[in-house]
């Protein structure tokens, strides 16, 4: 039922037209039976007119059946497209913390496996609707022949449907378990691709991963799917047998209970035999509908949880960052989360911090001290659990958080590199990109044409340089670099710290650098240290002339290497 409601909401007009056409097709099927039944005892003259009636009804059934299927296929595809795009928009609009809590395997399973399950069921819906209409049409014909027989047939069919639902409930439970196993399997698939190097280098780990994680999850999915499908098949066979029981009752029992003519008995028997094929087709398609209903519930539950906390992306569409901003403040900001290696929650803060325009700040601290979490709070990717963030005196909340993020360009340690300069439209974009490629010594590896990179298949250090290029092209007021230099050789570390950062600062940019490179701390205006979630402030300034000297030395070293 949930699947049909979803289809109805996606395209009401086409769905209603398809239902009406399907009903017409079913009634025309009943008309075919009536014509055949009448022709069996008709005179020669009447048989000729019945023949033309048969031709007309066949044409009606052809047209209405095709129209019903065509409308349902069109509305089904529209509903599938809407589901994909809506879920994608919800993921884009959801808070980062919600996405991290949901986990990539669950999101990928929803976008792929669940949508495929719904797609498969949607292709069955046109046939289910038409065949159901045929069954209803046959019942109408039986009622026209004999109301008493219709009541008897309806009573037996109702009993059969009720008893049929009992095993179906067990089948649905196994389909639900299979869907839950899919999430676990996707998690292991991700480990398989992300950890391929580690698995290849350690044979025992390789085999343990297969036998202890991947195979049990895959076998659980197979076991639950096979059990559910087997129960469904057994229930379908049971439903099919009920029709033969019904025919037996009509032929051998019912004539002794009520007065029924031979013509009526033949007509009812023909109608029941005609119903068997369509009803069996419906039963065969029901497992895919059951899976689709489960998938739809999973998607909707994920979508609802995301929508409840979603942010309006439209408010940032026409807003541009103001280059004359003055002050960014964190006042009593805290954020808690659970870490895999600890029993309790890790709490960052309370943090009291103020940043000004044009500052170069180093954020330092040990691993796990909360540096990246603080960076996500600063950039508006995380929402503070307590305290507030103020930007030029204005409190950042759900109404302006998306616009606030537009002030930041960031390269996180787990950055993702897109294959094109999406969303960037400055004048002479390709020329600017090529200039940066030369500065970062990537011009022999990567070309830019029409805002697209020729390749992103580079080393990790080169990929980070490409991410830095994109950040520079964004030209935002505030920059954040999370361990950018960790994968760079000494030369490019000098280029980054002694040339690029001073150049950005000279352009009035505020720069926050998460770094363990102690020998470059001297270039910072301030050093901010985190110690297990608690803030320790420090300050260190150097003369502008020294920065210029260092930038000149870096440029000379670059020239020597070339």
C-alpha positions, 0 to 999 in steps of 0.5 A: 500500500505504501508503494501505491501511495508513493506513486499516487503522490508522485503523479496523481493525474497519470496514476488515476488515469492508469487506474481508470484504464486498468478497470476498463481493461478488467471489465472488458475481460469480463465482457470477453467471458460473457461473449464466449459463454453466450456464443456457446449456446447461441444460434448461428445468426446471433453468433455472428453479432457476438463475433463482432462484439468480441472484436470490439471488446478485444480492441477496447481491452487492447487500448485500455490495457496499453494505456494503463501500462503506459501511464503507470510506466511514465508515472513510475519513472517520474516517481523514481526520478523524484525519489533519487533527486529528493534523497540527494537534496536531503543529503546535501541539506542535512547537517554534516553530523547527521550524515556522519552518524548515518554512515556512508554504507547506509546512505549508499545502500539507500541511493543504490540498493533501495532505489533499485528495489523500488524500480524493479517493483515499479515495472511490475505495478502496471501488470499488477494493476491490469491483472487485478482489474481483470480479476475484479471484472471477472467477479463482476461477471460472476455477480451478474450471473448469480449473486449467491455464487458471487457471495460463495466465491467471495467468502472462499477468496476472503478466507484464502487471502486471510490465510495467505497473509499469515506466511506473507508476514513471515516472508516480509520479516525475512526481507526486512532482515535481508535489507538490514544485512545489506547495510552491513554488506555495504560497510564491508564492501567499502572496507574492501575497496578502501583497505585493498592495499592493507589486505593485499599486504597481509594474507592472514588479514585478507583471509580473516576479512573474507571468512569472518566479515564479508562472507558471513554478511553476504551469506546472511543476506542470501539466507534471509532473501532465499527464505523470504522468497521461498515462503512467498513462493509457497504462499503463491502455490497455496493461493493457486490451489485454492482456485482448484478447490473453488472450482471443485466446490462449484462443480460438486458441492454448490449445485446440491446446496442452491439451484444453479443452471448449467449455463451459469455454472459454465460461465462461472467456471470459465470466469474462475479459470480466466482469473487464475492466470492474472491472479498468479501473475499478481502473486509472482510480482508480490515479493518485489512489491514487498521488497520495495515497500521495505526499501521505501520505508528505509528511504523515507526514514532516512529522508525524514530524519534528514529533513527534520534537521535540514538546512535551506540551501536556497538562502545562500543562492544569492548571497556573496561573502562580504570582504570587509568583515571584521570579527569571528567569535566563539563564545562558550562553544562545546561539542561532544561525540563518541569515539570508537576507542573510548567508552565515554563521549569526547567533549570539545570546549567550552571554547572562547576564541576570537579571530580577526580579518587578515590573521594567520593562525596556527591550530596545533595539538596532539592527535585526537585533541579536537583540532578537526572538530574545532575546524568544522565548528569554525566553518559552520559544518558542525552546530555547537551543542552549547554556546554560540558563534558570532560573526560581526556581532550576528549570532550564527543559527539555522537561518544564516549558517549556510550563508556563513559557510560561504566565507570559507574555503577549506582543504580537510585532511580527508578532502574529496577532489572533484574532476571539474571546477564545479560552481566556479565562474570567475573571468578567464577561469582556465587561464587562472587555473593554468597559472596555479598549475604552473606555480604548483608544478602540476602543469605537466601532469594536468591540463584544464579545458572548459573548467575540467581537469584532464585527470585526477589520478595523481599521488596524494601530495599532487592531489592536495596541491590540486585541492589547494588550487581549487581553494585559491580559485574560490577566493573566499575571505577565510581559508582553513588548511587541515594538515595540508603539508603532511603529504608534501616534500620539503620544497613544497612545504616551503612553498606552502608556508613561506610563499602561498600563506604570506601571499594569501595574508597579504590579500587580506585573507584570514588563514587557519592552519592545522599543522605539526610542522613546528619549524614554520610556527614562527610565521604565525600571528597567533598559535592556538593549542588544543589539549584534549578538547581544551584551548590553550592560547598563544601568540607569536608575531614576526616582521613583514620583512622577514616574510618577504625574505622567506617568500623570496628564498622559496621562489629562488629554490623553486627556480633552482629546481627547475 
